[in-house]
Every structure is written in structure tokens, then in C-alpha cells.
């Protein structure tokens, strides 16, 4: 039998050999990451737009702006997701065909193709599935596919375009495909921060750079990272504090977040983390639209997600960093008006 001393030496030798291999692998990966120019930052620049079928995009854009998709022919997708208004409508809660406010704040539609799920509670897995929500919601479009397809099939231009692209008259699947294709094309590259990440060190101010340092060191990037700076995970609203108790208004069904989808107690108050792309022009903020300004939003996030009370310099610097995340659509910087 192998003596205890020999076994210890053998184990030490094996562990040392294993650690050496691990170190070599790590060094190899790091060296290749540097060699390939891969960023070690938690945030990535928006990739160049994928190639989309231009005719589908154009058809989807027309459908996106067409109020015929609603019951009363007055509400279009663009009514709540105005591309000239940061992809939102600037309201706390959008107004649909009923004239009643909706249950949650309308998020921006820009860069939505990079999200992992859709709606604040993540109940839709694809953009095509998401389209069903507002179509059938009685407080949004309050419509149905029979009515929509009848309207589209009475329009000569739609008939011609659907036949050219899909070789068929308008169908539910093709309407959804066209709109989703258009939405996937709504990327906003070339923000100042993207340019900074790509090597233009003078693209952002020193204060914005300080804000980014705070953003990382305080832990904001634990939820807001990647190409979309969010939109890729779920998180509880109120990790280190009871936001809903302090908000001063009763908890609504919409406030329960993922719980409404899963029925699991641990999913109460859990939401999809929103993207911070173009956050400068997408007020108000959060699922309940309760924060009217970026300053309000930064303070609330710091307190209830990080357990921090930020000073004036920290808040100002973080806001200046967030303002560098505003990108361009069709070569023009987004704005809120």
C-alpha cells in the first residue's frame, strides 16, 4: 500500500499539476482576448446592424404606425412607442382605445431585438409573441386578428406588398413577422460611450468617466451590463429595502411582476431589468413610471437596489455617464421630443 506520506506527495503533485494547467488555460484565454481586441468591460458597444430584408422592414414599419391594428382605428404601436420620442410616449401610463391608463409604463422599443424576454414581467419569449399582448389588451388596442386581417385585406397596397414578400394575402403570422423584423432593426449605435469603448477616449467627459467608475464600483453592472446594459436578466425591485412600502401608494397587480406569470412567491416584485440604452430620453422610469427624472431614478436605484445614499457629486457623475448612452437612429441622435 502507498504510505500516507507518499499519498500526500502524490496528491500535492497532482493538485500542482492541475493548478498549472488551469493557470495556463486562463493565461491563454486572457492573451487571446487581448489579441482579438475583446473588451474586458462589463458593457459592450452595440454591434453593427444585422442584415434585414428591407422590404419586410418597410412593411413592418408601415404596420407599426398603422392605427387600423386597433379596434377604433386610433391607436398604433407607435402611439405608445414613438420613434421621435425615444421609442416611448413620455407618459407614466399609456392611454389605449378605452382612454384608461395602462397598468405599466411603456418601455422603449429601441434595441428591443437584443432583449431576452418581453414585457416587464417577461411573459413573452419572442417579439412575435409580444405583439399578441397589445393587440388583445382591452385597454390598449382591444382588437382581434379577424378584424385586423379584414382591414388589411381591403387595402390594395397591403395586398400587393404581402404578395410580393410572402406570396400570400395578409396573415397573422406574416403581420407579426413583418412588425418583429422592423422592431429588430431598431438599433441605436454610435453613442458617445460606444465610441469610447471602441477606442475614442475623448468621446466622453472626465466626469462621465468618473460616473462610469462609480457605476461599476457601486455594483450597478451586476444587473446593467452587456450590449444593452440590461434587458438580459430578472431582478427584484427592492433588494435591500421595501420600495413598495415607501412608495406611498397601494401595491397593484402589476407590481407583483413575474409572480403574475409563474405564481411563485419568490417571483413577487421581480421584473425584467430594463436596458439603460437611451435612458436620457425615455423618462419616466421603472415599471410604474414613478421616477420623473434621471436623478430620481438614480437615487431610488442606489437606495433600494444597492443600499447606498449617494452624494451630489456621485449622482451628477453617474447621470453624466448615463447621458453618454444615447445613440443614433438613421444617423441622428435620439431625443425625447
Number of C-alpha atoms within 10 A of each C-alpha: 5 8 8 9 9 11 12 12 12 13 12 12 12 12 12 12 12 12 12 12 12 12 12 12 12 12 12 12 12 14 12 12 13 12 9 9 10 11 13 10 11 13 19 18 20 21 12 10 12 9 7 12 13 12 15 22 21 16 20 22 20 15 22 22 17 17 18 20 26 24 20 14 15 14 21 23 22 20 19 24 22 20 20 14 19 26 25 25 26 25 17 22 20 21 19 23 20 14 10 13 16 18 17 17 24 26 26 26 20 25 22 21 21 18 21 17 22 20 20 24 24 21 18 18 13 15 22 18 14 18 18 16 16 18 21 16 15 17 18 25 26 19 21 15 15 10 14 20 17 12 15 20 17 10 10 9 11 18 16 15 18 22 13 12 15 13 11 13 17 21 18 12 9 18 23 19 19 26 24 24 23 24 20 21 21 21 24 24 24 22 23 22 28 23 18 17 16 15 10 12 14 11 18 19 15 14 17 21 20 18 22 22 14 17 20 17 10 14 13 17 17 11 19 23 20 18 20 24 22 23 26 19 16 21 16 18 24 19 16 14 14 13 17 15 11 8 10 8 8 9 12 11 11 17 22 19 25 26 19 19 14 13 11 10 11 11 19 18 23 22 23 26 23 25 24 19 28 27 21 22 21 25 26 26 22 21 25 16 18 17 18 16 14 23 15 14 19 18 17 19 20 18 19 18 21 16 15 14 14 13 9 9 11 17 20 19 22 22 21 22 25 22 22 24 23 24 24 18 18 10 10 10 15 23 17 17 11
